[in-house]
Amino acid sequence: MKHESPLADPLSPEVAASTFAALGSEQRLDVLRTLVRAGPEGLSIGELGQRCGVTGSTLTHHMKILAAAKLVSQEKQGRSIICVAADIQVMQSLTDYLLNECCADCAPEKAHNHG
């Protein structure tokens, strides 16, 4: 399944904030990590739930938040719903935002040594 990067580079502060907020849950991070590791073929919603230990309405809720942040997508294939993590460029955009916008004035040695 092909998935195009939905986020433009560079991110606006509003998009970055909402995307980071979507990652503010251990369960959502686990769902995203599981889908990234599954690769571009993704996983059925049932398999995703089994691997993450999150099922039913809780998984639906987390997928809705991650999809709104454009970190995952869902596609109906026959009787199954296939879930896929966003293109790696989406996550790279988040990393770039932190490094370019939040750490722009930090000297590399200060940023790594915290002081």
Secondary structure, DSSP 8 states (H G I E B T S, - for coil): ------S-SS--HHHHHHHHHHT-SHHHHHHHHHHHHH-TT-EEHHHHHHHHT--HHHHHHHHHHHHHTTSEEEEEETTEEEEEE--HHHHHHHHHHIIIIISTTS-HHHHHHT-
